[in-house]
Amino acid sequence: MKKLTKQDYKNIKNAVSEDRIFKGKKHAKKMTELLNKRRDKDASIISRAYPNLNKDEISEILDDYRNYSELVQAIEIFTDFPINYEDSNVRHFITKDDIEELKIAIEEMENFVRFLEVE
């Protein structure tokens, strides 16, 4: 592969991000409708199983479940991290700010795990 400069990687990152933003706006309405449809279906499932719950309680449960699902997905990403990224050239795209944000995220995750262990 041809050697690219740090500026080349920055230009690639900006070009790809810009394209995704444009297409993201284009499809945002459809995605929102699909997500709302899924949420309504999930709410219906919960309300049939637990008819004593009101809409606010069901909404809170769905929010908690979504957070749980995202946490499980994040765990899978971090568990597979060494395998997925060991041969990657991702370092060409990472900025010093990205590294600092990653350090903060790790600290926040460690604090969250400690909180879960106490409960």
Residue pairs with C-beta under 8 A, 6 or more apart in sequence:
4 12
4 92
6 92
9 92
9 93
12 93
13 93
39 62
42 62
42 65
43 55
43 58
43 59
43 62
46 53
46 58
46 61
46 62
47 53
47 58
50 58
53 61
